[in-house]
Amino acid sequence: ATAEGMVASGNLKAYLQSLSRAFFEVYSRQQRPDFWGMREFYSTVRVINAELRRKEAASMVLEPGVLMKTVLRNYGGRPSSELEAVVQEFFRQCGMSSTKVPRPTARDLIEENLQEPEARHLMLLTRNNA
């Protein structure tokens, strides 16, 4: 009920079950236990909701580009093969194709996060032996 309470658009409420199923599959199959958790799910819902609020009321539909950006922003930081499986799971559960959907660069995602006042903390994963 918490995620449903966060949602302003009836159109997004229709996708909550699909997003929940996708998250459950991703969470259950992640290669590094608890790397992703509920914070990613709630952030996914929050980011999609914010995107839909910015659109005109008539076009408040979850578009593939918004889903792609949201998944990359919230589930990035893992090897590309693992991230691709996450992308495919979310698109499959939402009944969309990820083919030909533009993928924002890591830099674009970081810049967007820094510009968003309500964004959760930005975590940058780097290679370091320390």
C-alpha positions as CSV (number, residue, x, y, z in Angstrom):
1,A,0.0,0.0,0.0
2,T,3.0,2.3,0.5
3,A,3.9,2.4,-3.2
4,E,0.3,2.9,-4.1
5,G,0.1,5.9,-1.8
6,M,3.1,7.5,-3.6
7,V,1.4,7.4,-7.0
8,A,-0.5,10.4,-8.4
9,S,-1.5,8.9,-11.7
10,G,-4.1,6.2,-12.2
11,N,-2.0,5.1,-15.2
12,L,1.0,4.3,-13.0
13,K,-1.2,2.5,-10.5
14,A,-2.1,0.1,-13.3
15,Y,1.6,-0.6,-13.7
16,L,2.4,-1.1,-10.0
17,Q,1.7,-4.8,-10.1
18,S,4.0,-5.3,-13.1
19,L,6.7,-3.2,-11.6
20,S,6.4,-5.2,-8.3
21,R,6.7,-8.5,-10.2
22,A,9.7,-7.3,-12.1
23,F,11.3,-6.1,-8.8
24,F,10.6,-9.4,-7.1
25,E,12.3,-11.3,-10.0
26,V,15.3,-9.0,-10.0
27,Y,15.6,-9.1,-6.2
28,S,15.2,-12.9,-6.1
29,R,17.8,-13.5,-8.8
30,Q,20.4,-10.9,-8.1
31,Q,23.9,-12.3,-8.1
32,R,25.1,-10.3,-5.1
33,P,22.5,-10.7,-2.3
34,D,20.9,-7.5,-1.1
35,F,22.8,-5.3,-3.6
36,W,19.3,-4.1,-4.6
37,G,16.5,-3.7,-2.1
38,M,13.3,-1.9,-1.4
39,R,15.0,1.5,-1.8
40,E,15.4,0.8,-5.5
41,F,11.8,-0.3,-5.8
42,Y,10.4,2.8,-4.1
43,S,12.8,5.1,-6.0
44,T,11.7,3.4,-9.3
45,V,8.0,4.3,-8.4
46,R,9.0,7.8,-7.3
47,V,11.0,8.6,-10.4
48,I,8.2,7.3,-12.8
49,N,5.6,9.2,-10.8
50,A,7.6,12.4,-11.1
51,E,8.1,11.9,-14.8
52,L,4.3,11.4,-15.3
53,R,3.5,14.5,-13.2
54,R,5.7,16.6,-15.6
55,K,3.6,15.5,-18.6
56,E,0.2,16.9,-19.6
57,A,-2.7,15.0,-18.0
58,A,-3.7,13.6,-21.3
59,S,-0.4,11.9,-21.9
60,M,0.2,10.4,-18.5
61,V,1.3,7.0,-19.8
62,L,4.4,5.0,-18.9
63,E,6.5,5.3,-22.0
64,P,9.4,2.9,-22.8
65,G,11.9,5.8,-22.6
66,V,10.8,6.7,-19.1
67,L,11.0,3.0,-18.0
68,M,14.5,2.6,-19.5
69,K,15.8,5.8,-17.8
70,T,14.3,4.8,-14.5
71,V,15.7,1.2,-14.6
72,L,19.2,2.3,-15.6
73,R,19.2,5.0,-13.0
74,N,18.0,2.8,-10.1
75,Y,19.6,-0.6,-11.0
76,G,22.9,0.4,-12.7
77,G,26.2,-0.2,-11.1
78,R,26.5,-3.9,-11.9
79,P,28.1,-5.7,-14.9
80,S,26.4,-5.0,-18.2
81,S,25.1,-8.6,-18.6
82,E,23.4,-8.4,-15.2
83,L,22.0,-4.9,-15.9
84,E,20.7,-6.1,-19.3
85,A,18.8,-8.9,-17.5
86,V,17.2,-6.3,-15.2
87,V,16.2,-4.1,-18.1
88,Q,14.6,-7.1,-19.9
89,E,12.7,-8.2,-16.8
90,F,11.2,-4.8,-16.3
91,F,10.2,-4.4,-19.9
92,R,8.8,-7.9,-20.1
93,Q,6.7,-7.5,-17.0
94,C,5.4,-4.1,-18.3
95,G,4.5,-5.6,-21.7
96,M,7.0,-3.4,-23.6
97,S,9.9,-4.0,-25.9
98,S,13.3,-2.4,-25.1
99,T,14.4,-2.7,-28.7
100,K,15.3,0.7,-30.1
101,V,14.6,2.5,-26.8
102,P,17.4,5.1,-26.3
103,R,19.7,4.5,-23.3
104,P,20.9,7.6,-21.5
105,T,24.6,7.6,-20.7
106,A,25.8,7.2,-17.1
107,R,26.8,10.9,-17.2
108,D,23.3,11.9,-18.2
109,L,21.8,9.9,-15.4
110,I,24.3,11.4,-12.8
111,E,23.6,14.9,-14.0
112,E,19.8,14.4,-13.8
113,N,20.2,13.0,-10.3
114,L,22.2,16.0,-9.2
115,Q,19.6,18.4,-10.6
116,E,16.7,16.7,-8.8
117,P,16.1,18.1,-5.4
118,E,14.1,15.1,-4.2
119,A,16.5,12.5,-5.4
120,R,17.8,10.0,-3.0
121,H,21.5,9.8,-2.4
122,L,23.7,9.3,-5.4
123,M,26.0,6.3,-5.1
124,L,29.0,6.1,-7.5
125,L,30.6,2.7,-7.7
126,T,34.3,2.8,-8.6
127,R,37.1,0.3,-8.8
128,N,39.3,0.6,-5.8
129,N,41.5,-1.8,-3.9
130,A,41.1,0.0,-0.6
